[in-house]
Amino acid sequence: CFCFSRPTPVIRWIKEGGELPANRTFFENFKKTLKIIEVSEADSGNYKCIARNILGSAHHVISVTVKAAPYWITAPRNLVLSPGEDGTLICRANGNPKPNISWLANGVPI
């Protein structure tokens, strides 16, 4: 967030509709740079930087989208069944964009 004026403005950051990530937010370059470590999908959103001095203020909104490769919420587990028993396979995955889940039996789509 680079804003030039005289007198030098004070920079402030907010996350619209929420709060800046606690304990993972750092400021650099006299608060002109907002740094978030260990980013998660919950960090997606609109961030606003506000520059203010005694003559007025200006702001800019930065949209942040966090993409994520597919990951397991509940990974499938092996089953050992006897003939005639029922079995349930559970597969829950997430990501951004949301992954498609396909089931195959011995490499053949079910």
C-alpha positions as CSV (number, residue, x, y, z in Angstrom):
1,C,0.0,0.0,0.0
2,F,2.1,2.9,-1.3
3,C,0.6,6.3,-0.8
4,F,2.6,9.5,-1.1
5,S,1.6,12.8,0.5
6,R,2.7,15.5,2.8
7,P,2.5,15.2,5.7
8,T,3.4,11.6,5.5
9,P,0.3,9.5,6.0
10,V,-0.4,6.9,8.7
11,I,-1.2,3.5,7.1
12,R,-3.8,1.2,8.6
13,W,-5.0,-2.3,7.3
14,I,-8.4,-4.0,7.8
15,K,-10.0,-7.1,6.5
16,E,-13.5,-6.3,5.3
17,G,-16.1,-8.4,7.1
18,G,-13.6,-9.9,9.6
19,E,-10.3,-9.4,11.4
20,L,-6.7,-9.6,10.3
21,P,-5.3,-13.1,11.0
22,A,-4.3,-13.1,14.7
23,N,-0.6,-14.0,15.4
24,R,0.1,-14.4,11.6
25,T,0.0,-10.8,10.5
26,F,3.1,-8.7,10.2
27,F,3.8,-5.2,8.8
28,E,6.9,-4.1,6.9
29,N,8.1,-0.9,5.3
30,F,6.3,1.5,7.7
31,K,3.1,-0.5,7.5
32,K,3.0,-0.2,3.7
33,T,3.3,-4.0,3.4
34,L,1.0,-6.4,5.1
35,K,2.5,-9.9,5.4
36,I,0.4,-13.0,6.4
37,I,2.3,-16.2,7.2
38,E,0.9,-19.7,7.0
39,V,-2.0,-18.6,4.8
40,S,-5.2,-20.6,4.9
41,E,-8.4,-20.6,2.8
42,A,-10.0,-18.5,5.6
43,D,-7.6,-15.7,4.7
44,S,-9.4,-15.1,1.4
45,G,-11.3,-11.8,1.3
46,N,-11.0,-8.1,0.7
47,Y,-8.2,-6.3,2.5
48,K,-8.3,-2.5,2.7
49,C,-5.4,-0.2,3.3
50,I,-6.2,3.3,4.5
51,A,-3.7,6.1,4.4
52,R,-4.6,9.1,6.5
53,N,-3.0,12.4,7.5
54,I,-4.4,15.7,8.8
55,L,-5.5,16.7,5.3
56,G,-7.6,13.7,4.6
57,S,-7.5,10.0,3.7
58,A,-7.4,7.6,0.8
59,H,-8.0,3.9,0.7
60,H,-7.6,0.9,-1.7
61,V,-9.2,-2.5,-1.6
62,I,-7.2,-5.6,-2.5
63,S,-9.0,-8.8,-3.2
64,V,-7.2,-12.0,-2.0
65,T,-8.1,-15.5,-3.1
66,V,-6.4,-18.4,-1.6
67,K,-6.2,-21.5,-3.9
68,A,-5.7,-24.9,-2.4
69,A,-4.8,-28.2,-4.0
70,P,-7.1,-31.1,-3.0
71,Y,-6.6,-32.4,0.5
72,W,-8.3,-35.0,2.6
73,I,-11.0,-34.2,5.1
74,T,-11.6,-37.9,5.6
75,A,-9.2,-40.2,3.6
76,P,-10.5,-43.5,2.4
77,R,-9.5,-46.5,4.5
78,N,-8.9,-50.1,3.5
79,L,-11.7,-52.6,4.2
80,V,-11.4,-56.3,5.0
81,L,-14.8,-58.0,4.6
82,S,-16.1,-61.5,4.6
83,P,-18.5,-62.7,1.9
84,G,-22.0,-61.4,2.6
85,E,-20.8,-58.5,4.8
86,D,-21.7,-54.9,4.0
87,G,-19.0,-52.3,3.8
88,T,-18.9,-48.5,3.5
89,L,-16.1,-46.5,1.9
90,I,-15.9,-42.8,2.8
91,C,-14.0,-40.3,0.8
92,R,-14.2,-36.6,1.8
93,A,-11.9,-34.1,0.1
94,N,-11.8,-30.3,-0.2
95,G,-9.8,-27.7,-2.1
96,N,-10.2,-24.5,-4.0
97,P,-11.5,-25.0,-6.6
98,K,-13.6,-27.8,-5.1
99,P,-12.2,-31.2,-6.4
100,N,-14.3,-33.7,-8.2
101,I,-14.4,-37.2,-6.6
102,S,-14.4,-40.3,-8.7
103,W,-14.7,-43.9,-7.6
104,L,-13.0,-46.7,-9.5
105,A,-12.9,-50.4,-8.8
106,N,-9.7,-52.0,-10.0
107,G,-9.1,-49.0,-12.3
108,V,-12.6,-49.1,-13.8
109,P,-15.0,-46.2,-13.1
110,I,-18.0,-47.3,-11.0
